């Protein structure tokens, strides 16, 4: 692509990492944060179990999780946690699954095509929107994603979820936990991963179970065989050790140490209140820029349902919308490549299934000042690419 002579912005973000997972490390992070990791030690040692249990305890405290919920560390990040509960809990009741972006669509496919549940409904919405909770039958089990990591749309609250619901509400909260208020009294299962809002490393997921979910697991065993990696119960009932640091498989003690570092930092910035405020401040920076932009717009049109973590943007400039989809994808990737080549914004392309555009992570580990510094670069990169298409 020939270079067009357009003046570059003078300021640069101190941290150009805006990936939506693994996400930016907390401000000031260095590998020295891992110096006390129990490398070479068994995760089943007294010390190893203590570190894992500390991750659980600190997570509970920061999130304000109800005392009667169980929280455990499980394999395979948020995906593993969600798959574990779908295979373990679903099948005894009809189910509604809400699909409005890539991962929620994956859960719908699991339920329809893989589990082949006989009475399952998929309630769909397009990218940038969320399904209407008024359409849900709460006598059924319900599977929903709280925040669309690939669409930038989120549920604003759980007011529509009845307290006396008949089914369980299974909530994938991977890009919401630690950045948004979750209505614990309206949910029964909540999952997330270390690699999102607190900037942890990949591979480990968190699984939170309400008393109602535990009762289902114990009293109504899954109507299908389960591999070991999915099993939450045995002949004695719930496997309690999972919720006290006994992981199903071997975790990385480096990742454990990194997760603890993120949790300690979260406490230092004001706990959940401070984390939410940081993420909202990040969204506010982009919103101020978007309001005056003549070429970019939020994929989520409704401010009420706009994510403060997965900030997804579509390109609305006439030169771009006149292109066919394949060429739009190419042009958007050229913008992303220019930003990466300048070292000012890494990994900001929209998800492969989403409309062509940009996606910037706005979770709590990102500094608002870095987003303020990057938006002039977005304008610069757009102008560079635009000039080659008109």
Buried (B, 14 or more C-beta within 10 A) or exposed (E): EEEEEEEEBEEBBEBBBBBBBBBBBBBEBEEEBBEEBBEEEEBEEEEBBEBBBBBBBBBBBBBEBEEEBBBBBBBBBBBBBBBBBBBBBBBBBBBBBBBBBBBBBBBBBBBBEEBEBEEBBBBBBEBBBBBEBEEBBBEBBBBBBBBBBBBBBBBBEBEBBEEEBEBBBBBBBBBBBBBBBBBBEBBBBBBBBBBBBBBBBBBBBBBBBBEBBBBBBEEEEBEEEBEEEBBBBEEEEBBEEBBBBBBBEEBBBBBBBBBBBBBEBBBEBEBBEBBBBBBBBBBBBBBEBBEEBEBBBBBBEEEEBBBBBBBBBBBEBEBBEEBEEEEBBBBBBBBBBBBBEBEBBBBBBBBEEBBBBBBBBBBBBBBBBBBBBBBBBBBBBBBBBBBEBE
